[in-house]
C-alpha cells in the first residue's frame, strides 16, 4: 500500500505542473467579454436615398469602433415622424438615450421641461478636444437661460441661393468680363429678375416659389438686408411686429412674387431648377447633392443674398441636433456622450460633407479640402462663411409658428394692407 501511495504521489508531482501550466495558458487565451451598454437611438435617417444610407453607414461604424456599446436603432425615413415618436414617449415620461431632432427644436424644449434632457456643457468643458469640435454659434444659440446646453447638431444650416450661371450670362446679368455676376443689392436683384423674365419668355421662369422657400429662406434675408433696424429685428424675437421695416419687408414680396411662378411643393421648385425650367432656387448648401446628374448641373452655382447696402448676407445657423437622455445610469450617459463626440470628430464631419452635402458643425474641418473634393459644396461653404452679414434661420431666432403664419399669409399681405394688418396682429398675439 505504501509503495502504491508513493507511486501515486510521484505521478501527481509530475502531472501537477503540467496541469497548472495548461490552466494558465487556457486562462490567458480566454478574452473576457466586454460589458455592453445598450442605447436606444431614434433618428430620421432610415430611408433608402443616398444621404440616408450614408448616415446609416456612419452610425454602424460607431458600433464597430465601440464593441462595448450597442445602439438599438428606431429609425424612420422622415425626421418629422421620428421626432414625433420620441415626443410621444415624453408624454409618458420615457425618453430614448439618443434622439436626432434634425431641426425639430420643439422636442428640445419639451425634453428640458420634463427634466429629461442631459446638460452637455459639463462634458464639453471637461474635454479640450470636445469643446474645440463645437461651433461657437451652437453655444450662442442653444445655451439656455439656466446656463445649460441640451442639444448639439452634427451639421449647420448654411443657406444662400442657387442660380443657373448660363442663364445669367445669356440674360446679361454679368460683370465686365462677361461672367455671371449675382446681384449685390435688392434693387439689382429686382433688375435681374426682370432680365430673366424678358430673356426666358415662355421657355424659362426666373424662379418657382412655395411656402418653405418664402418663409424659411427668403423672408429673414429680405428683412435683415434692410439696414440696421431690419438686421436687429431678424436677429432676435421682437417685442412687436408692427414696425415700418417689417411692413416694408412684407410689401417687397409683391415684386418678388410677380417675377415667379407658384410651385406646389419644395420638391416641385427643386425639380424645375434641376430641369433648367427656372434660373434661381432658394435653399441651403445641402441641395448640391440633389443637383448631381441633373440637366442643369454644369451651370449651377451658389450666391449669398444681396442687401440694400450691397453687403453680402448668408444664413449660418445651428439647428437643433442630438438630445441625450439624462439617465441615472452613468455608463449610459458616458456612452451617449461618446457617440456625440464621434459624430463631431473630424473624420466623420468630413464624410458628412463629402458624401451627404451637409455643412460641417465642427469648425476645424478644412473647407479647402471640401472644395478640392466637392467643388460645388466647397465653394458654397466658403462664400457663405465669408459673407459680410450672417444670420440664423427663422426657426432659430423666432419660432416655427411664426414662420408658418408668415408663409400662409404673405401672398395676400404683400399687396393688401388689410391682410398685412391682420398678419401683424396675429404675429403679435403669438408673442
C-alpha positions in Angstrom: 0.0 0.0 0.0 2.8 2.4 1.0 4.6 1.6 -2.3 1.4 2.3 -4.2 0.9 5.6 -2.5 4.5 6.6 -3.2 3.9 5.8 -6.9 0.7 8.0 -6.9 2.5 10.8 -5.2 5.3 10.7 -7.8 2.9 10.7 -10.7 0.9 13.6 -9.1 4.1 15.7 -8.6 5.0 15.2 -12.3 1.5 15.9 -13.6 0.6 18.8 -11.4 2.9 21.4 -13.1 1.6 20.3 -16.5 -2.0 20.8 -15.3 -1.2 24.2 -13.8 0.6 25.4 -16.9 -2.3 24.3 -19.1 -4.7 26.2 -16.8 -2.6 29.3 -17.0 -2.4 29.1 -20.8 -6.1 28.5 -21.1 -6.9 31.4 -18.8 -4.6 33.8 -20.7 -6.1 32.7 -24.0 -9.7 33.4 -22.9 -10.7 37.0 -23.6 -13.3 38.5 -21.3 -16.4 39.6 -23.0 -16.7 43.4 -22.5 -19.6 44.7 -20.5 -22.1 46.0 -23.0 -24.1 49.3 -22.6 -27.2 49.4 -24.7 -28.6 52.7 -26.0 -31.9 53.3 -27.8 -31.5 55.7 -30.7 -34.3 57.4 -32.6 -33.5 59.1 -35.9 -35.0 60.1 -39.2 -32.3 58.7 -41.5 -34.0 55.4 -42.1 -34.7 55.9 -45.8 -33.1 54.4 -48.9 -31.8 57.6 -50.6 -28.0 58.0 -50.7 -27.8 60.6 -47.9 -29.8 58.3 -45.6 -27.7 55.3 -46.5 -24.5 57.2 -45.7 -25.8 58.3 -42.3 -26.7 54.7 -41.5 -23.2 53.6 -42.5 -21.7 56.3 -40.2 -23.9 55.0 -37.3 -22.9 51.4 -37.9 -19.2 52.4 -37.9 -19.6 53.7 -34.4 -20.9 50.3 -33.4 -17.9 48.6 -34.9 -15.4 51.0 -33.2 -17.1 50.7 -29.8 -17.9 47.0 -29.1 -18.9 47.9 -25.5 -21.8 49.9 -26.8 -24.8 48.6 -28.7 -27.1 51.1 -30.5 -30.7 49.9 -30.7 -32.0 51.8 -33.7 -35.6 53.0 -34.0 -35.3 54.7 -37.5 -37.8 56.4 -39.7 -37.4 57.7 -43.2 -38.9 61.0 -42.1 -37.4 63.1 -39.3 -40.7 64.7 -38.5 -42.2 61.2 -37.8 -39.1 60.1 -35.8 -39.2 63.2 -33.5 -42.9 62.9 -33.1 -42.4 59.3 -31.9 -39.8 60.5 -29.4 -42.1 63.3 -28.3 -45.0 60.9 -27.6 -42.6 59.0 -25.3 -42.0 62.1 -23.3 -45.7 62.3 -22.6 -45.4 59.1 -20.6 -42.1 60.1 -19.0 -40.0 58.0 -21.3 -37.0 59.0 -23.4 -34.5 57.1 -25.6 -30.9 57.7 -24.8 -30.3 59.5 -28.1 -32.7 61.5 -30.3 -31.7 63.1 -33.5 -34.1 66.1 -33.9 -32.7 67.2 -37.2 -34.0 70.7 -36.7 -37.3 69.8 -34.9 -36.5 72.1 -32.0 -39.8 71.7 -30.2 -38.5 68.4 -28.9 -35.5 70.0 -27.2 -37.8 72.4 -25.2 -40.2 69.6 -24.3 -37.4 67.3 -23.1 -36.0 70.2 -21.0 -39.4 70.9 -19.5 -39.7 67.3 -18.5 -36.3 67.4 -16.9 -35.1 64.5 -19.0 -32.5 66.2 -21.3 -28.9 65.9 -20.4 -26.9 69.1 -20.0 -23.9 68.6 -22.3 -21.9 71.6 -21.1 -20.1 69.9 -18.2 -18.9 67.2 -20.5 -17.8 69.7 -23.1 -15.9 71.9 -20.7 -14.1 68.8 -19.2 -12.7 67.8 -22.6 -10.5 70.2 -24.6 -10.9 68.2 -27.8 -14.7 68.1 -27.4 -15.0 71.8 -26.9 -12.9 72.5 -30.0 -15.3 70.5 -32.0 -18.3 72.7 -31.0 -19.1 75.6 -33.3 -19.3 78.9 -31.4 -22.8 79.6 -32.9 -24.0 76.4 -31.2 -23.1 77.7 -27.8 -24.5 81.1 -28.7 -27.8 79.8 -29.9 -28.5 76.8 -27.7 -27.2 77.8 -24.3 -30.3 78.2 -22.2 -31.3 80.7 -19.5 -30.2 78.2 -16.9 -26.7 78.1 -18.5 -27.2 74.5 -19.8 -26.7 73.2 -23.3 -29.1 70.5 -24.2 -28.6 69.9 -27.9 -25.7 69.8 -30.4 -26.0 69.4 -34.1 -23.7 67.4 -36.4 -24.3 69.9 -39.2 -25.0 73.6 -39.7 -27.8 75.1 -41.8 -25.9 77.2 -44.3 -28.1 79.0 -46.9 -27.9 81.4 -49.7 -29.5 80.6 -53.1 -28.6 78.7 -56.2 -28.6 80.1 -59.7 -28.0 79.0 -63.3 -24.9 80.8 -64.3 -25.5 80.0 -68.0 -28.9 81.7 -67.9 -27.5 84.7 -66.1 -24.9 85.1 -68.8 -27.4 84.8 -71.6 -29.8 87.3 -69.9 -26.9 89.8 -69.5 -26.5 89.5 -65.7 -22.7 89.7 -66.0 -19.6 91.5 -64.9 -17.2 93.5 -67.1 -15.6 90.2 -68.3 -18.9 88.7 -69.3 -19.0 86.2 -66.4 -22.3 85.7 -64.5 -22.5 88.1 -61.5 -25.1 87.6 -58.8 -26.8 90.9 -57.7 -25.2 92.8 -54.8 -28.3 94.8 -53.8 -32.0 94.0 -53.8 -32.6 96.6 -56.5 -30.1 94.8 -58.7 -31.8 91.6 -57.8 -35.1 93.0 -59.0 -33.5 94.1 -62.2 -32.0 90.6 -62.6 -35.5 89.1 -62.3 -36.8 91.4 -65.0 -33.9 90.5 -67.3 -34.5 86.8 -66.7 -38.2 87.2 -67.4 -37.5 89.1 -70.6 -34.9 86.6 -71.8 -36.7 83.5 -70.8 -40.1 84.3 -72.4 -42.3 81.2 -72.4 -39.2 78.8 -72.1 -37.8 79.7 -68.6 -39.1 81.4 -65.5 -36.9 83.4 -63.1 -37.9 81.2 -60.1 -40.6 79.0 -58.6 -41.7 79.8 -55.1 -43.7 77.9 -52.4 -44.2 78.4 -48.7 -41.0 76.9 -47.4 -38.7 79.0 -49.6 -40.6 82.2 -48.9 -40.9 81.8 -45.1 -37.8 79.9 -44.2 -35.3 81.0 -46.8 -36.3 84.4 -48.2 -38.1 86.4 -45.6 -35.4 87.0 -43.0 -32.9 87.6 -45.7 -35.1 90.4 -47.1 -35.8 91.8 -43.6 -32.1 91.7 -42.5 -31.0 93.3 -45.7 -32.9 96.5 -45.0 -30.3 98.0 -42.8 -29.6 98.1 -39.0 -33.3 98.1 -37.9 -34.1 95.1 -40.1 -31.0 93.3 -39.1 -31.7 93.8 -35.4 -35.3 92.5 -35.9 -34.0 89.5 -37.8 -31.5 88.5 -35.1 -33.9 88.4 -32.1 -37.6 87.8 -31.3 -39.1 91.4 -31.5 -41.3 92.9 -28.8 -43.8 93.7 -31.6 -44.0 93.1 -35.3 -45.8 96.3 -36.2 -42.8 98.2 -37.3 -42.1 100.1 -40.6 -39.2 97.9 -41.5 -41.3 94.7 -41.1 -44.1 96.1 -43.2 -41.6 97.1 -45.9 -40.2 93.6 -46.0 -43.6 92.1 -46.4 -44.5 94.5 -49.2 -41.3 93.7 -51.1 -42.7 90.3 -51.8 -45.2 91.8 -54.2 -42.4 92.3 -56.8 -40.7 89.0 -55.8 -43.9 87.1 -56.4 -44.6 89.0 -59.7 -41.4 87.5 -61.2 -42.0 83.9 -60.0 -44.3 81.0 -60.8 -46.0 79.2 -57.9 -44.8 75.8 -57.0 -47.0 73.3 -55.1 -44.1 72.0 -53.1 -40.4 72.4 -52.4 -39.8 69.2 -54.4 -41.5 70.8 -57.4 -39.5 74.0 -57.1 -36.3 72.0 -56.9 -37.2 69.9 -59.9 -38.0 73.0 -62.0 -34.5 74.2 -61.3 -32.8 70.9 -61.9 -34.5 70.6 -65.3 -33.5 74.1 -66.3 -37.1 75.5 -66.2 -36.1 78.2 -63.7 -33.0 80.2 -63.2 -33.0 80.6 -59.4 -33.7 78.3 -56.5 -33.7 79.3 -52.8 -32.4 76.7 -50.4 -29.4 75.5 -48.5 -26.0 74.2 -49.5 -27.1 70.6 -48.8 -29.2 70.8 -52.0 -25.9 70.3 -54.0 -26.5 66.5 -53.6 -29.8 66.9 -55.5 -28.0 68.5 -58.5 -25.8 65.6 -59.3 -26.6 64.3 -62.8 -29.4 66.8 -63.5 -29.8 68.7 -66.8 -28.5 72.0 -65.4 -25.7 70.6 -63.3 -22.8 72.2 -65.2 -24.2 75.7 -64.9 -25.3 75.6 -61.2 -23.6 78.0 -58.8 -24.2 79.4 -55.3 -24.6 83.0 -54.3 -25.1 84.9 -51.0 -28.1 87.1 -50.6 -27.9 90.8 -51.5 -28.8 93.6 -49.2 -29.8 97.2 -49.7 -26.3 98.4 -48.7 -24.6 96.0 -51.1 -23.1 93.8 -48.4 -23.4 90.1 -48.8 -25.6 88.0 -46.4 -25.9 84.3 -45.7 -27.5 82.0 -43.1 -25.1 80.3 -40.8 -27.3 78.6 -38.3 -27.1 75.7 -35.9 -30.4 73.9 -35.9 -31.3 71.6 -33.1 -29.4 68.3 -33.2 -28.9 65.4 -30.9 -30.6 65.4 -27.5 -29.3 62.9 -24.9 -31.2 61.4 -22.0 -30.1 62.4 -18.5 -30.0 58.8 -17.4 -29.5 57.6 -13.8 -27.1 55.1 -15.3 -23.7 56.8 -15.6 -22.5 54.3 -18.1 -25.3 55.1 -20.4 -24.6 58.8 -20.1 -20.9 58.2 -20.9 -21.7 56.0 -23.9 -24.2 58.6 -25.2 -21.6 61.4 -24.9 -19.0 59.2 -26.6 -21.4 58.8 -29.6 -21.8 62.6 -29.8 -18.0 63.1 -29.8 -17.8 60.6 -32.6 -20.3 62.4 -34.7 -18.3 65.7 -34.3 -14.9 64.1 -35.0 -13.0 65.5 -37.9 -13.2 62.2 -39.9 -16.9 61.8 -39.5 -17.6 65.5 -40.2 -15.6 65.3 -43.5 -17.5 62.3 -44.5 -20.8 64.0 -43.8 -19.8 66.9 -46.0 -18.3 64.9 -48.9 -21.0 62.2 -49.0 -24.2 64.0 -47.9 -23.6 67.6 -48.8 -24.1 68.8 -45.3 -22.2 71.8 -43.8 -19.8 70.6 -41.0 -20.6 71.7 -37.5 -17.0 71.1 -36.3 -15.3 74.5 -37.1 -11.9 72.7 -37.6 -12.9 70.9 -40.8 -10.8 72.3 -43.6 -13.1 73.9 -46.2 -10.2 73.8 -48.7 -10.3 70.0 -48.6 -14.0 70.0 -49.2 -13.6 72.5 -52.1 -11.0 70.2 -53.7 -13.0 67.0 -53.3 -16.5 68.5 -53.8 -16.1 71.9 -55.6 -19.8 72.8 -55.7 -20.3 72.4 -51.9 -16.8 73.7 -51.0 -17.3 76.9 -53.0 -20.7 77.4 -51.5 -19.4 77.0 -48.0 -16.5 79.3 -48.5 -18.8 82.0 -49.9 -21.4 81.6 -47.1 -18.8 81.7 -44.3 -17.2 84.8 -45.9 -20.4 86.8 -46.1 -20.4 90.3 -44.7 -23.5 89.6 -42.6 -24.5 86.2 -41.2 -27.9 85.5 -39.7 -29.7 82.5 -38.2 -32.8 80.8 -39.6 -36.3 82.0 -38.7 -37.0 78.9 -36.5 -33.8 79.6 -34.5 -34.5 83.2 -33.7 -38.3 83.3 -33.8 -40.2 80.0 -34.0 -42.0 77.6 -36.2 -45.4 79.0 -35.6 -44.3 82.5 -36.7 -42.7 81.0 -39.8 -45.8 79.1 -40.7 -48.1 82.1 -40.2 -45.9 84.3 -42.5 -45.8 81.5 -45.1 -49.5 81.1 -45.1 -50.5 84.8 -45.3 -47.7 86.7 -47.0 -49.1 86.4 -50.6 -52.1 88.4 -49.7 -50.4 90.6 -47.1 -47.8 91.9 -49.5 -50.5 93.5 -51.7 -53.4 94.2 -49.4 -53.0 96.5 -46.4 -55.9 94.9 -44.5 -54.3 91.5 -44.9 -51.0 92.9 -43.7 -52.7 94.4 -40.6 -54.3 91.1 -39.9 -50.9 89.2 -40.3 -49.2 91.6 -37.9 -52.0 91.3 -35.4 -51.8 87.5 -35.5 -48.0 87.6 -35.1 -48.2 90.0 -32.2 -50.7 87.7 -30.5 -48.2 84.8 -30.7 -45.5 86.7 -28.7 
